[in-house]
Structure formats: structure tokens, C-alpha cells
Amino acid sequence: MDSLISAAAAALAGGDPLRALNWVALREDAPALALRGIAMAQLGDLAQAQKLLKRAARAFGPRKALAHARCVLAQAEIAFVSRDLTWPVNTLAAAQTALEKQGDVLNALHARHLLARHALLLGDLRDAERLLANVDLSSMPPIRQAAHAMILASIAMQRFQIETARAAFSRAVEEAKLSGIPALLAEVKTAAQRLETPAARLITRQGEHLLLLEDVAALQSSPILLIDACRRVVRRGKVVIPLASRPVLFALARALAEKWPNDVCRDDLVQSAFQAKKADESHRARLRVEIGRLRQLLRPLADVQATSQGFALQPRQASEVNVLTWPLEEEHAAVLAFLADGEAWSSSALALALGISQRTVQRSLDALAAERKVQWFGRARARRWTTSAVLGFTTIMLLPTRVLED
């Protein structure tokens, strides 16, 4: 390594990207391109950083396997920070394998952590757990151990394993203190605070009240019939009926649950399910069809009985019917839940994370922008959406995952 490259690397390590650029700004060799890319990333120009690192990786090529893998890792980290979830995961996985073969265990673990965090954002808990299984942390520095504990805490929270999450956050705090990095310690403490922040609102016959995540965990194992408006499921204990892909049926189930044990008149059900201000005969005919479908789906947990005025929900083996929803009722709650992490998201990344079409996400973003709840910057494919932290949307823990039940 020549003296200019060494000086630039030392400047970057010391947090001085401008000084690093002074040493390598005019050079086009692979090491200089890589250092320029890292410097631009530190300065916040992520798009330019990606271009430079891509050129560096191409310049290093397969003969410089270690340097090439490190460039791929840097590109993946930038993509994750900018919430570009479409970056090639297989490429990062190959880089992780190459780093392990080359003996760079520290960066190999970092790559593994990025893959796990990517899986978590997409709701793939099993893949995240697989990536973290059998990892030897004994020789890892505190910053990597804190990151590992943070991911384990996030997995535990999404599985409602609250004590496991508390223990993981406690380890993360200890390691963050040992690292001596104030920003890392602040990040860990902010994440741990999610356990003490209202995560949902429960609607019962007696009224409404806010719940912490541990309260939600207890509720989901109770024998009551729960209509979960966060994950769009109907459940009693371990029996879960997903309705996320059946919005009309879920709207009917929620309307019936909110009036339980009373019935709901047909006109009100038509308005809830079809957003029709005035019901006509075609609406009533469609309502009968949808009620029949709902009755069939809910058969293991409840019956939907016809009354003189409309329909009523009759739970089986449950003494109570409750509705679980967001602390603040919001039509576009799922989109806000992701944006509330403070990062800048593209509409395509939100669509991928939520498992819905980009057009649907764009409609939600436009509606939220009209209400001044979100802001955007950039043009065309570079457009990103952000929001300030929204009370009641501090966590994505209650959003649907790919594995609701194991």
C-alpha cells in the first residue's frame, strides 16, 4: 500500500473524509476508488459513494477477492442505510462467504448482520434467525456484539418473547458502553425504549386502553377472541385465521367485533365493508355473499348469525371479543410504521417490505403528503420519503411477518 493510500485510510479511520479526499481525489486505481467511495458515504453523498464502490469492486476483480468482497459489503451497507431493499442479497451472501474464506471474520460478521437486518425488514424471521445461529462472538469487538444483540432483540420482539428481548437489549447496552461510542449507546437505548412505549390499543366492551408490547404478548396467548387490526388476523390463542389479503372480510369481522355482543345492522356493515354511503339492493346482495365467506372462514373460532336487523358475532369457547389496533387510528398506518424509523425510504422498498404493490404504496404516500405527515426529496427513482417520529408508530413489531406461527 503506497503512502497516499495509507494517509487516506488513516484520515477516514479518524473521521476526516475531506482530508482523505485530498490524498486520493484524482486517482483512478481500485484502492483509491474504494477510499473515495467510503469518504463520499461519510459525507452523505450515498449515490456517488455507490458508483465509486461499484467501480472499485469491478477494478479489484476476482483476483483480489478480499478487497472485492469488502467493496461489495460497503455497497450493501449504503443500500441498507438508504433503504434500497432491492439490492442483490445473493451478491452480499457471496461476499460474506469470501470474507470468511479470506479470514476477515469481522467484516464477515458485519455482512451476516446486514443480511439478517434485511430479512427482518421483509418479515422473514426464520432467515434472520438462521443467519445468526452458531455465530462465535468471543473475539468480536463490542460494536459487533452490540449489533448482534440488537438484532436478536428485534427478532424476540417480533415473536413476542419479551424477556428474551429485554436480556438482549441489556447485553447490547453493556457492549455499547464498552465500545465507547456515544452514538451507538444512544441508538441502543432508543431501540430498547420500544418495550416501554405503547404499541397498540385494545377495544373492549368496557372501553379502550393502550398496551405495551408485553401486554400484547399476554393478550395473544389468552383465550379471548381477538380481531387484530395490526396484522389483520382473527385469533384465539394459537389458532390464527389470516385476513390480510381479504380486506372486505376483515372489515366485516372488525365491525361485528366492535359491536359484540350486539348485532350490526346491514346498512352499517355495507358502509364498513364497501364504503358505500347508502346501501342499495346490489350492496345487500354482495353483503350476503361476503358474510357467507366470512362465516366459512371463522368457523373454527366463531359463528356469524343473522338477526332481524343484521348480523352478530358469536364466539366459540371464548367469553370475550376484543379488537386490537394501532395506538392512533390511521388509514395508512403500516406505511407510517416503517417511515417512523427515521430513515429515508423509496416507494419500491416500502412496497417490498409491506408485500403490496408499489402503486398502492404510492397512493398512501401521496395521501400522507397531502396531510403533511410525510415529506419527500429527490426526483424520479432517487425520490425518498421520510417523516418525523409519530406517536403510536414507534415500532413495526405488530406488522405482518412471513412467519406468523411456527
Helices and strands as residue ranges (DSSP letters): H 3-13, H 17-24, H 30-43, H 46-60, G 62-64, H 65-81, H 89-101, H 105-121, H 125-132, H 142-158, H 162-179, H 182-192, G 193-196, E 200-204, E 207-211, H 213-220, E 225-228, E 233-236, E 239-242, H 247-259, E 264-265, H 266-274, H 281-297, E 302-306, E 310-315, E 321-325, H 333-339, H 347-354, H 358-370, E 375-377, G 380-382, E 384-386
